[in-house]
Amino acid sequence: MNNKITNRFERNTVQVRPGLWRTNLSYNQETMLCYFRMEKGCKLPLHNHKAVQNGYVISGKLRYELADSDQRVYETGEIGPGGGYCWDSDEYHSTEALEDSEFIEVFSPLRPEYVAE
């Protein structure tokens, strides 16, 4: 399968959890581009990972939380259409859909657990 030139509508979509779907788009070992759909009310709890996560909201509205290494929240906010964000490697973050939302995220390096799905 070609992972460098792709079309979202020809890729497999995976339900990550109830209310959240991911479609892997293009990727190599250094970076990965994914499309997400998230239903209103769906929330990803605080978590972190090695990959830097850079995102762009296409539609809807997301609430985010950032937390320190003890998972104490130090920042919250909302991101709507046209908004971008970047979470550092190992930075704790959570996301909740305040509206049905679509967004694109880039991970660097790629998330190997996403390739397996």
Secondary structure, 3 states (H helix, E strand, C coil): CCCCCCCHHHCCEEEEECCEEEEEEEECCCCEEEEEEECCCCEEEEECCCCEEEEEEEECCEEEEEECCCCCEEEEEEECCCCEEEECCCCEEEEEECCCEEEEEEEECCCHHHHCC
